[in-house]
Amino acid sequence: MKKLILLTAMAAMALVLSNCSGSKKLAATPKLNFESNLKAVVMSECAPCHIPAKGGNKKPYDNYANVKTDIDEIIRRIEMNPGERGFMPFRKTTKLSDSTIALFKQWRADGVLEN
């Protein structure tokens, strides 16, 4: 019985150690980019105020350059609570979903890529 337990423990240890090799690489998670991951969210959540055809004189966020420049401020404001001065989206009474806010943060963490 002791031999069986010892053999099982050794097999389990060998399996664990074989998967700890530094030569194996983990599958890379694709980085987010503006065109594929963020633009549609900006167009739906920041409209009509920050979309030029509808937004009047607000800074347009339908383009990569402006969103990249303002990403820290955008994140700061979408994390605020409704009723706080500067809360965005301005006309809404609820915050964006946690997953939407996380998308903006992840895009920033990934390096604010365009494509």
N, CA, C and O of each residue as an XYZ file, in Angstrom:
460
protein
N       0.817     -1.191      0.000
C       0.000      0.000      0.000
C       0.865      1.260      0.000
O       0.573      2.218     -0.715
N       1.938      1.254      0.812
C       2.834      2.411      0.875
C       3.492      2.648     -0.477
O       3.691      3.792     -0.884
N       3.831      1.555     -1.177
C       4.464      1.684     -2.490
C       3.503      2.333     -3.490
O       3.918      3.144     -4.318
N       2.242      1.982     -3.410
C       1.243      2.545     -4.312
C       1.072      4.045     -4.061
O       1.001      4.828     -5.008
N       1.007      4.443     -2.798
C       0.877      5.867     -2.459
C       2.120      6.630     -2.904
O       2.020      7.718     -3.471
N       3.286      6.055     -2.645
C       4.540      6.696     -3.036
C       4.632      6.816     -4.550
O       5.045      7.857     -5.063
N       4.257      5.776     -5.265
C       4.300      5.793     -6.728
C       3.329      6.831     -7.287
O       3.661      7.541     -8.237
N       2.137      6.924     -6.708
C       1.142      7.904     -7.142
C       1.645      9.328     -6.886
O       1.499     10.202     -7.741
N       2.230      9.557     -5.724
C       2.766     10.878     -5.392
C       3.895     11.263     -6.330
O       3.983     12.415     -6.755
N       4.759     10.313     -6.658
C       5.877     10.594     -7.571
C       5.359     10.906     -8.975
O       5.884     11.793     -9.648
N       4.339     10.184     -9.412
C       3.764     10.430    -10.738
C       3.131     11.824    -10.788
O       3.288     12.555    -11.766
N       2.420     12.175     -9.726
C       1.801     13.500     -9.671
C       2.858     14.592     -9.676
O       2.701     15.600    -10.365
N       3.924     14.409     -8.923
C       5.010     15.388     -8.873
C       5.679     15.531    -10.239
O       5.992     16.642    -10.669
N       5.894     14.409    -10.915
C       6.512     14.456    -12.242
C       5.620     15.217    -13.223
O       6.115     15.984    -14.049
N       4.322     15.008    -13.133
C       3.388     15.708    -14.005
C       3.414     17.219    -13.741
O       3.419     18.018    -14.677
N       3.429     17.595    -12.478
C       3.477     19.014    -12.119
C       4.774     19.644    -12.604
O       4.758     20.720    -13.201
N       5.878     18.990    -12.355
C       7.172     19.550    -12.755
C       7.339     19.611    -14.264
O       8.002     20.516    -14.771
N       6.756     18.675    -14.987
C       6.879     18.708    -16.447
C       6.146     19.906    -17.043
O       6.502     20.375    -18.125
N       5.131     20.403    -16.350
C       4.384     21.560    -16.838
C       4.939     22.884    -16.331
O       4.401     23.940    -16.662
N       5.985     22.848    -15.548
C       6.578     24.072    -15.005
C       7.784     24.526    -15.807
O       8.488     25.444    -15.386
N       8.033     23.929    -16.916
C       9.190     24.270    -17.723
C       9.127     25.711    -18.193
O       8.078     26.176    -18.641
N      10.237     26.418    -18.096
C      10.303     27.808    -18.539
C      10.297     27.940    -20.043
O      10.086     29.036    -20.563
N      10.525     26.845    -20.758
C      10.582     26.918    -22.207
C       9.201     26.965    -22.843
O       9.064     27.366    -23.999
N       8.186     26.561    -22.106
C       6.832     26.609    -22.646
C       6.261     27.996    -22.426
O       6.407     28.569    -21.346
N       5.615     28.537    -23.443
C       5.021     29.864    -23.335
C       3.517     29.737    -23.187
O       2.887     28.877    -23.804
N       2.956     30.599    -22.367
C       1.518     30.645    -22.223
C       0.921     31.304    -23.460
O       1.554     32.143    -24.100
N      -0.282     30.917    -23.779
C      -0.957     31.520    -24.923
C      -1.131     33.016    -24.655
O      -1.633     33.413    -23.603
N      -0.722     33.818    -25.594
C      -0.796     35.276    -25.435
C      -2.238     35.741    -25.608
O      -2.935     35.313    -26.529
N      -2.671     36.613    -24.722
C      -3.985     37.220    -24.853
C      -3.850     38.385    -25.819
O      -2.987     39.244    -25.636
N      -4.692     38.424    -26.844
C      -4.574     39.529    -27.797
C      -4.842     40.869    -27.116
O      -5.719     40.985    -26.260
N      -4.078     41.862    -27.508
C      -4.241     43.203    -26.940
C      -5.406     43.911    -27.613
O      -5.689     43.706    -28.794
N      -6.067     44.741    -26.835
C      -7.188     45.505    -27.367
C      -6.681     46.645    -28.230
O      -5.596     47.178    -27.997
N      -7.473     47.017    -29.231
C      -7.131     48.173    -30.044
C      -8.384     49.012    -30.273
O      -9.510     48.538    -30.121
N      -8.159     50.260    -30.641
C      -9.255     51.216    -30.794
C     -10.240     50.785    -31.869
O     -11.446     50.743    -31.623
N      -9.750     50.471    -33.036
C     -10.627     50.171    -34.172
C     -11.506     48.949    -33.934
O     -12.698     48.979    -34.242
N     -10.944     47.887    -33.397
C     -11.700     46.643    -33.237
C     -12.474     46.556    -31.927
O     -13.542     45.945    -31.886
N     -11.961     47.147    -30.867
C     -12.543     46.917    -29.553
C     -13.196     48.119    -28.898
O     -14.123     47.952    -28.105
N     -12.747     49.310    -29.200
C     -13.217     50.473    -28.450
C     -14.105     51.418    -29.244
O     -15.005     52.037    -28.675
N     -13.876     51.541    -30.524
C     -14.587     52.544    -31.321
C     -16.104     52.372    -31.258
O     -16.823     53.359    -31.101
N     -16.596     51.167    -31.374
C     -18.044     50.944    -31.340
C     -18.628     51.333    -29.978
O     -19.734     51.868    -29.909
N     -17.899     51.068    -28.911
C     -18.358     51.442    -27.570
C     -18.410     52.959    -27.449
O     -19.384     53.509    -26.935
N     -17.379     53.628    -27.914
C     -17.347     55.088    -27.870
C     -18.497     55.666    -28.685
O     -19.170     56.599    -28.247
N     -18.717     55.113    -29.866
C     -19.779     55.627    -30.733
C     -21.162     55.457    -30.103
O     -22.041     56.293    -30.311
N     -21.361     54.389    -29.340
C     -22.677     54.183    -28.742
C     -22.823     54.865    -27.384
O     -23.889     55.400    -27.082
N     -21.790     54.858    -26.572
C     -21.907     55.379    -25.211
C     -21.601     56.876    -25.086
O     -22.055     57.525    -24.144
N     -20.845     57.415    -26.020
C     -20.451     58.825    -25.928
C     -21.267     59.712    -26.867
O     -21.049     60.922    -26.943
N     -22.201     59.097    -27.575
C     -23.080     59.837    -28.470
C     -24.261     60.373    -27.670
O     -24.644     59.746    -26.682
N     -24.825     61.443    -28.029
C     -24.493     62.249    -29.182
C     -23.462     63.337    -28.886
O     -23.000     64.013    -29.805
N     -23.105     63.509    -27.641
C     -22.276     64.660    -27.261
C     -20.887     64.695    -27.898
O     -20.418     65.764    -28.287
N     -20.227     63.551    -28.011
C     -18.848     63.538    -28.494
C     -18.704     62.951    -29.892
O     -17.618     62.522    -30.281
N     -19.793     62.932    -30.641
C     -19.749     62.464    -32.022
C     -20.067     63.680    -32.892
O     -21.164     64.231    -32.800
N     -19.119     64.108    -33.740
C     -19.213     65.395    -34.443
C     -20.536     65.702    -35.141
O     -21.037     66.821    -35.031
N     -21.098     64.757    -35.838
C     -22.327     65.046    -36.584
C     -23.480     65.405    -35.654
O     -24.439     66.053    -36.073
N     -23.389     64.986    -34.395
C     -24.488     65.198    -33.468
C     -24.110     66.037    -32.253
O     -24.984     66.583    -31.580
N     -22.828     66.142    -31.974
C     -22.398     66.653    -30.685
C     -22.119     68.121    -30.542
O     -21.753     68.563    -29.453
N     -22.269     68.877    -31.560
C     -22.016     70.308    -31.417
C     -20.557     70.608    -31.187
O     -19.711     70.201    -31.983
N     -20.238     71.321    -30.103
C     -18.874     71.795    -29.910
C     -18.071     70.962    -28.905
O     -16.996     71.399    -28.493
N     -18.543     69.795    -28.497
C     -17.788     68.923    -27.597
C     -16.626     68.301    -28.366
O     -16.696     68.139    -29.584
N     -15.555     67.952    -27.647
C     -14.411     67.310    -28.282
C     -14.856     65.979    -28.873
O     -15.435     65.154    -28.167
N     -14.591     65.757    -30.167
C     -15.047     64.515    -30.792
C     -14.207     63.302    -30.372
O     -12.978     63.360    -30.334
N     -14.902     62.209    -30.061
C     -14.230     60.971    -29.690
C     -14.487     59.866    -30.703
O     -14.401     58.682    -30.376
N     -14.797     60.249    -31.914
C     -14.988     59.256    -32.960
C     -13.668     58.907    -33.636
O     -13.651     58.160    -34.614
N     -12.561     59.444    -33.122
C     -11.262     59.173    -33.737
C     -10.249     58.763    -32.675
O     -10.327     59.176    -31.517
N      -9.320     57.959    -33.095
C      -8.293     57.389    -32.226
C      -7.479     58.454    -31.501
O      -7.271     58.348    -30.293
N      -7.023     59.459    -32.200
C      -6.111     60.453    -31.627
C      -6.711     61.151    -30.402
O      -6.033     61.304    -29.386
N      -7.957     61.568    -30.488
C      -8.575     62.274    -29.367
C      -8.826     61.361    -28.168
O      -8.637     61.766    -27.021
N      -9.251     60.131    -28.439
C      -9.502     59.201    -27.338
C      -8.180     58.832    -26.670
O      -8.103     58.749    -25.444
N      -7.149     58.612    -27.469
C      -5.826     58.291    -26.915
C      -5.337     59.427    -26.016
O      -4.855     59.186    -24.909
N      -5.462     60.645    -26.491
C      -5.008     61.812    -25.733
C      -5.749     61.948    -24.405
O      -5.153     62.325    -23.395
N      -7.032     61.644    -24.405
C      -7.875     61.891    -23.233
C      -8.210     60.641    -22.418
O      -9.063     60.709    -21.533
N      -7.573     59.513    -22.686
C      -7.995     58.260    -22.049
C      -7.988     58.337    -20.526
O      -8.903     57.808    -19.894
N      -7.007     58.965    -19.921
C      -6.982     59.040    -18.453
C      -8.180     59.830    -17.926
O      -8.806     59.434    -16.944
N      -8.488     60.927    -18.569
C      -9.632     61.749    -18.165
C     -10.945     61.019    -18.439
O     -11.875     61.102    -17.637
N     -11.028     60.319    -19.542
C     -12.241     59.556    -19.857
C     -12.484     58.521    -18.762
O     -13.597     58.408    -18.248
N     -11.454     57.775    -18.407
C     -11.600     56.746    -17.375
C     -11.973     57.377    -16.036
O     -12.843     56.870    -15.328
N     -11.324     58.465    -15.697
C     -11.642     59.135    -14.428
C     -13.115     59.505    -14.373
O     -13.772     59.311    -13.350
N     -13.629     60.035    -15.467
C     -15.003     60.531    -15.470
C     -16.040     59.417    -15.557
O     -17.116     59.538    -14.972
N     -15.744     58.343    -16.270
C     -16.731     57.252    -16.345
C     -16.749     56.417    -15.064
O     -17.687     55.656    -14.829
N     -15.710     56.560    -14.237
C     -15.697     55.863    -12.946
C     -16.427     56.644    -11.847
O     -16.686     56.103    -10.772
N     -16.754     57.896    -12.109
C     -17.472     58.706    -11.127
C     -18.891     58.176    -10.959
O     -19.377     57.395    -11.777
N     -19.536     58.605     -9.905
C     -20.925     58.230     -9.659
C     -21.856     59.286    -10.234
O     -21.516     60.469    -10.261
N     -23.034     58.863    -10.694
C     -24.012     59.841    -11.190
C     -24.257     60.910    -10.135
O     -24.356     60.620     -8.943
N     -24.350     62.132    -10.591
C     -24.564     63.253     -9.681
C     -23.282     63.975     -9.320
O     -23.319     65.141     -8.927
N     -22.148     63.303     -9.447
C     -20.871     63.971     -9.182
C     -20.548     64.881    -10.355
O     -20.812     64.553    -11.511
N     -19.976     66.021    -10.033
C     -19.600     66.976    -11.078
C     -18.553     66.335    -11.988
O     -17.509     65.877    -11.523
N     -18.840     66.311    -13.270
C     -17.927     65.730    -14.249
C     -18.274     64.308    -14.653
O     -17.622     63.746    -15.533
N     -19.300     63.703    -14.024
C     -19.706     62.342    -14.353
C     -20.042     62.207    -15.829
O     -20.710     63.064    -16.409
N     -19.581     61.142    -16.414
C     -19.924     60.817    -17.800
C     -20.384     59.376    -17.842
O     -19.912     58.551    -17.059
N     -21.276     59.068    -18.723
C     -21.945     59.894    -19.720
C     -22.944     60.846    -19.072
O     -23.803     60.441    -18.290
N     -22.810     62.089    -19.411
C     -23.494     63.206    -18.780
C     -25.006     63.037    -18.671
O     -25.574     63.286    -17.607
N     -25.655     62.628    -19.727
C     -27.111     62.584    -19.748
C     -27.696     61.306    -19.141
O     -28.915     61.175    -19.039
N     -26.854     60.379    -18.745
C     -27.346     59.122    -18.187
C     -27.389     59.202    -16.667
O     -26.645     59.966    -16.051
N     -28.256     58.417    -16.081
C     -28.406     58.415    -14.628
C     -27.718     57.221    -13.981
O     -27.738     57.077    -12.758
N     -27.114     56.372    -14.792
C     -26.375     55.226    -14.263
C     -24.992     55.189    -14.894
O     -24.770     55.708    -15.988
N     -24.073     54.563    -14.178
C     -22.716     54.407    -14.697
C     -22.718     53.405    -15.839
O     -23.646     52.611    -15.996
N     -21.669     53.460    -16.622
C     -21.456     52.408    -17.613
C     -21.225     51.110    -16.853
O     -20.872     51.136    -15.674
N     -21.418     49.992    -17.510
C     -21.223     48.704    -16.847
C     -19.759     48.540    -16.451
O     -18.869     49.147    -17.047
N     -19.526     47.719    -15.447
C     -18.155     47.451    -15.012
C     -17.328     46.875    -16.155
O     -16.142     47.182    -16.281
N     -17.946     46.044    -16.986
C     -17.202     45.454    -18.101
C     -16.825     46.499    -19.145
O     -15.766     46.398    -19.764
N     -17.677     47.497    -19.346
C     -17.358     48.569    -20.294
C     -16.226     49.437    -19.749
O     -15.311     49.801    -20.487
N     -16.284     49.766    -18.472
C     -15.213     50.548    -17.857
C     -13.907     49.757    -17.912
O     -12.847     50.319    -18.190
N     -13.987     48.460    -17.647
C     -12.798     47.599    -17.703
C     -12.198     47.565    -19.108
O     -10.982     47.450    -19.261
N     -13.044     47.662    -20.131
C     -12.562     47.686    -21.511
C     -11.677     48.911    -21.754
O     -10.610     48.794    -22.357
N     -12.108     50.066    -21.295
C     -11.299     51.281    -21.429
C      -9.976     51.135    -20.682
O      -8.921     51.503    -21.198
N     -10.039     50.598    -19.473
C      -8.826     50.422    -18.670
C      -7.866     49.425    -19.312
O      -6.654     49.642    -19.327
N      -8.411     48.338    -19.840
C      -7.557     47.338    -20.465
C      -6.915     47.890    -21.726
O      -5.751     47.601    -22.005
N      -7.652     48.674    -22.487
C      -7.078     49.284    -23.692
C      -5.903     50.168    -23.313
O      -4.871     50.149    -23.984
N      -6.049     50.944    -22.242
C      -4.949     51.778    -21.767
C      -3.769     50.908    -21.323
O      -2.621     51.189    -21.666
N      -4.057     49.864    -20.569
C      -2.990     48.972    -20.078
C      -2.276     48.262    -21.232
O      -1.083     47.972    -21.147
N      -3.008     47.987    -22.300
C      -2.415     47.321    -23.471
C      -1.589     48.257    -24.334
O      -0.943     47.815    -25.284
N      -1.602     49.541    -24.018
C      -0.761     50.472    -24.753
C      -1.485     51.382    -25.716
O      -0.853     51.927    -26.621
N      -2.777     51.569    -25.564
C      -3.622     52.411    -26.418
C      -3.312     52.219    -27.907
O      -2.959     53.163    -28.615
N      -3.453     50.991    -28.348
C      -3.168     50.648    -29.747
C      -4.293     51.103    -30.656
O      -5.461     51.110    -30.266
N      -3.930     51.483    -31.872
C      -4.932     51.932    -32.841
C      -5.549     50.762    -33.598
O      -6.771     50.632    -33.669
N      -4.699     49.917    -34.161
C      -5.179     48.764    -34.956
C      -4.638     47.479    -34.382
O      -4.923     46.401    -34.904
